[in-house]
Amino acid sequence: MAQSEVGKIRIFEDFTGLEVAVGGTTAPPINFGQYFQLVGQGLAETDSGAVAQAGLSGVVRFTTTDEDVHCLGLQTDTMFDIGKMAPLVMEVRVQLPSLATEEVFIGFSDVQTDLAIIEAAIMHGATTTLTLTASDLVGFFLADELTDDEGWHMPYNGGTTTGPTVSTSVASGVDAVVGDYNILRLEIDPNGTARWYIDGVLKQTVAGAVSTTTDLCFNCLVESKTTATKSMDVDYILITGNRDWTI
């Protein structure tokens, strides 16, 4: 199998140079940078979109429209296969201006849609129950409707290990704090073993957490759970993996 030195994929978005609002009156998807699409139900509304924030290193704020179960964020194409492209690494630096009445999913799934939503498409959390709607997902999750409503959770589904339906089994013990950044890092091996890190500390390792054959996309989404806009600030997104040399 012919190969070359260009065997690594590195996707990095630092959001520097974003000077104007993106979205608001424009229907999804909207090309965002070199690698991503800005997606979400309600993106065409004037109160929804992506706006640069103050900061020398580049920060973007994603804001939903003011409707229940409406979402906003970034996704890639369905372009990642664990068996062919791992080790796969994702790292996102993120903070939330509010922790009330919202849901967040950052990771990989087999759900790639212009009208992206978390609940009823990827997963949902209420009290201590996780509903894993996507057949394949792995990442970080935060939900106001969970009993642990400020904690980062580490769900997965689709691998040889059954995905969790009880939130306490995948609670990281790390709370999001309004105005403070967390660095969320996910590492996935070619055999589907996944490791979750928060702020440089390993929080969970699961063998067979994710399918090694299902094609996945990257999701970075915030969703309103009420009739009010909800926001999420992202400093950078990094994704690395191997090139698929079988095509």
C-alpha positions as CSV (number, residue, x, y, z in Angstrom):
1,M,0.0,0.0,0.0
2,A,1.6,3.2,-1.2
3,Q,2.1,5.8,1.5
4,S,3.9,9.1,1.9
5,E,5.1,11.5,4.6
6,V,1.7,13.2,4.5
7,G,0.2,10.6,6.8
8,K,-1.2,12.7,9.6
9,I,-4.4,14.8,9.7
10,R,-4.3,17.9,11.9
11,I,-7.3,20.1,12.2
12,F,-6.8,23.2,14.3
13,E,-9.2,26.1,14.6
14,D,-8.1,29.0,16.9
15,F,-10.8,31.4,15.9
16,T,-8.3,34.2,15.4
17,G,-9.3,36.8,12.8
18,L,-13.1,36.3,13.2
19,E,-14.2,39.9,13.1
20,V,-17.9,39.7,12.2
21,A,-20.9,37.7,13.3
22,V,-21.6,34.5,11.4
23,G,-25.2,33.3,11.0
24,G,-28.4,35.2,12.0
25,T,-30.7,35.3,8.9
26,T,-28.7,32.6,7.1
27,A,-29.9,29.0,7.0
28,P,-27.5,26.2,7.9
29,P,-25.0,24.9,7.0
30,I,-22.6,27.8,6.8
31,N,-18.9,27.0,6.0
32,F,-16.8,28.1,9.0
33,G,-13.1,28.2,8.5
34,Q,-11.4,25.5,6.5
35,Y,-12.8,22.4,8.2
36,F,-16.1,23.1,9.9
37,Q,-19.8,23.9,9.2
38,L,-21.8,26.1,11.5
39,V,-25.1,24.2,12.0
40,G,-28.2,24.2,14.2
41,Q,-31.9,24.6,14.1
42,G,-32.8,28.3,14.4
43,L,-29.5,29.5,12.9
44,A,-31.4,31.7,10.4
45,E,-32.8,33.8,13.3
46,T,-31.2,37.1,14.1
47,D,-30.5,36.2,17.8
48,S,-28.4,33.1,16.8
49,G,-24.9,32.7,15.5
50,A,-21.2,32.9,16.2
51,V,-19.6,36.1,17.4
52,A,-15.9,36.8,18.1
53,Q,-15.1,37.7,21.8
54,A,-12.4,39.9,23.2
55,G,-9.1,38.1,23.6
56,L,-5.7,38.1,21.9
57,S,-5.8,34.3,21.1
58,G,-9.2,34.2,19.5
59,V,-12.5,33.1,21.1
60,V,-15.9,32.6,19.5
61,R,-19.2,32.6,21.2
62,F,-21.9,30.3,19.8
63,T,-25.4,31.4,20.7
64,T,-28.7,29.5,20.1
65,T,-32.0,31.1,19.2
66,D,-34.5,31.6,21.9
67,E,-36.5,28.3,21.4
68,D,-36.6,25.1,23.4
69,V,-34.4,22.2,22.0
70,H,-32.7,24.5,19.5
71,C,-29.0,24.0,19.0
72,L,-26.0,25.7,17.6
73,G,-22.3,24.8,17.0
74,L,-19.8,23.3,14.7
75,Q,-19.5,19.9,13.0
76,T,-17.2,18.3,10.5
77,D,-18.0,16.0,7.6
78,T,-18.4,12.3,8.5
79,M,-14.7,11.7,8.0
80,F,-13.3,9.7,11.0
81,D,-13.0,5.9,11.1
82,I,-11.4,4.6,14.3
83,G,-10.0,1.4,12.9
84,K,-8.4,3.1,9.9
85,M,-7.4,6.5,11.4
86,A,-6.7,6.2,15.1
87,P,-5.0,7.1,17.3
88,L,-7.6,9.9,17.2
89,V,-7.3,12.9,19.5
90,M,-9.7,15.7,20.2
91,E,-9.0,18.7,22.4
92,V,-11.3,21.7,23.0
93,R,-11.0,24.6,25.4
94,V,-14.4,25.8,26.4
95,Q,-16.3,27.8,29.0
96,L,-20.0,28.5,29.6
97,P,-21.4,32.0,30.4
98,S,-24.3,30.2,32.1
99,L,-25.0,26.7,33.4
100,A,-28.8,26.9,33.5
101,T,-31.3,25.4,31.1
102,E,-28.8,24.1,28.5
103,E,-27.2,21.0,27.2
104,V,-23.7,20.6,25.7
105,F,-22.1,17.8,23.7
106,I,-18.5,17.9,22.5
107,G,-17.1,14.8,20.8
108,F,-17.7,12.3,18.0
109,S,-20.9,10.8,16.8
110,D,-22.6,9.3,13.7
111,V,-25.1,12.2,13.7
112,Q,-24.2,14.8,11.0
113,T,-27.1,17.1,10.1
114,D,-27.6,20.7,9.2
115,L,-30.4,21.1,11.7
116,A,-28.3,19.7,14.5
117,I,-29.8,19.0,17.9
118,I,-28.5,17.1,20.9
119,E,-31.7,15.9,22.5
120,A,-33.5,13.3,20.3
121,A,-30.6,13.1,17.9
122,I,-27.4,12.4,19.9
123,M,-28.3,12.0,23.6
124,H,-30.2,13.5,26.5
125,G,-29.9,13.6,30.3
126,A,-32.5,13.9,33.0
127,T,-32.2,13.2,36.8
128,T,-29.6,10.4,36.7
129,T,-30.7,8.8,33.4
130,L,-28.8,9.1,30.1
131,T,-30.7,8.4,26.9
132,L,-28.1,7.5,24.2
133,T,-30.0,8.2,21.0
134,A,-27.1,8.1,18.6
135,S,-26.0,4.5,17.9
136,D,-22.3,5.7,18.0
137,L,-21.0,8.5,20.2
138,V,-18.1,9.3,22.4
139,G,-17.3,12.6,24.1
140,F,-18.2,15.1,26.9
141,F,-21.7,15.9,28.0
142,L,-23.3,18.5,30.3
143,A,-27.0,18.8,31.0
144,D,-29.0,21.1,33.3
145,E,-31.8,18.5,33.6
146,L,-29.4,16.0,35.3
147,T,-29.2,15.9,39.1
148,D,-25.5,16.5,38.6
149,D,-26.3,19.5,36.5
150,E,-23.0,21.3,36.5
151,G,-20.7,18.3,36.0
152,W,-19.0,17.1,32.9
153,H,-20.0,13.5,32.0
154,M,-18.1,11.1,29.7
155,P,-20.6,9.0,27.7
156,Y,-20.0,6.5,24.9
157,N,-22.0,4.1,22.8
158,G,-21.5,1.8,19.8
159,G,-18.4,-0.2,20.9
160,T,-18.0,-3.6,22.4
161,T,-18.7,-2.1,25.9
162,T,-22.3,-1.2,26.5
163,G,-22.9,2.5,26.7
164,P,-23.9,4.0,30.1
165,T,-27.5,4.9,30.9
166,V,-26.9,6.1,34.4
167,S,-25.1,9.5,34.7
168,T,-23.3,8.7,37.9
169,S,-21.4,5.9,36.2
170,V,-19.7,8.4,33.8
171,A,-19.5,11.5,36.0
172,S,-16.1,13.1,35.9
173,G,-16.2,14.7,39.3
174,V,-15.3,18.0,37.6
175,D,-17.9,20.8,37.5
176,A,-18.0,23.5,34.9
177,V,-17.8,26.9,36.5
178,V,-19.3,30.0,34.9
179,G,-16.6,32.1,33.3
180,D,-13.8,29.5,33.8
181,Y,-12.3,27.4,31.0
182,N,-12.0,23.6,30.9
183,I,-9.7,21.8,28.5
184,L,-11.6,18.7,27.4
185,R,-9.4,16.0,25.7
186,L,-10.4,12.7,24.3
187,E,-7.9,10.0,23.0
188,I,-9.1,7.0,21.0
189,D,-7.0,3.9,20.2
190,P,-7.4,1.8,17.0
191,N,-9.1,-0.9,19.1
192,G,-11.8,1.5,20.3
193,T,-10.4,2.1,23.8
194,A,-11.1,5.7,24.8
195,R,-9.5,8.0,27.4
196,W,-11.1,11.2,28.8
197,Y,-8.9,14.0,30.2
198,I,-10.1,17.3,31.8
199,D,-7.5,20.0,32.4
200,G,-4.7,17.5,31.9
201,V,-6.0,14.9,34.4
202,L,-7.1,11.4,33.2
203,K,-10.7,10.9,34.3
204,Q,-11.9,7.7,32.6
205,T,-10.6,4.9,30.4
206,V,-13.0,2.5,28.7
207,A,-12.0,-0.4,26.5
208,G,-14.2,-0.9,23.5
209,A,-16.0,2.4,24.0
210,V,-16.6,3.1,20.4
211,S,-17.0,1.2,17.1
212,T,-13.8,0.6,15.0
213,T,-15.8,0.5,11.8
214,T,-18.5,3.2,11.9
215,D,-17.7,6.5,10.3
216,L,-18.0,9.5,12.7
217,C,-18.1,13.3,12.6
218,F,-17.0,15.8,15.2
219,N,-19.7,17.7,17.1
220,C,-19.3,20.8,19.3
221,L,-22.8,21.8,20.2
222,V,-24.8,23.9,22.8
223,E,-28.6,23.6,23.1
224,S,-31.2,25.7,24.8
225,K,-33.7,23.8,27.1
226,T,-35.9,26.8,27.4
227,T,-37.3,29.8,25.5
228,A,-34.1,31.8,25.9
229,T,-30.8,32.0,24.1
230,K,-27.9,30.0,25.5
231,S,-24.2,30.4,24.7
232,M,-20.9,28.6,24.8
233,D,-17.4,30.1,24.3
234,V,-14.7,28.1,22.5
235,D,-11.1,29.1,22.5
236,Y,-9.8,26.4,20.2
237,I,-10.5,23.0,18.6
238,L,-7.8,20.5,17.9
239,I,-8.3,17.1,16.1
240,T,-5.5,14.8,15.0
241,G,-5.5,11.4,13.4
242,N,-4.0,9.3,10.7
243,R,-4.8,9.4,7.1
244,D,-6.9,6.6,5.7
245,W,-4.6,5.0,3.2
246,T,-7.2,2.4,2.1
247,I,-9.0,4.8,-0.3
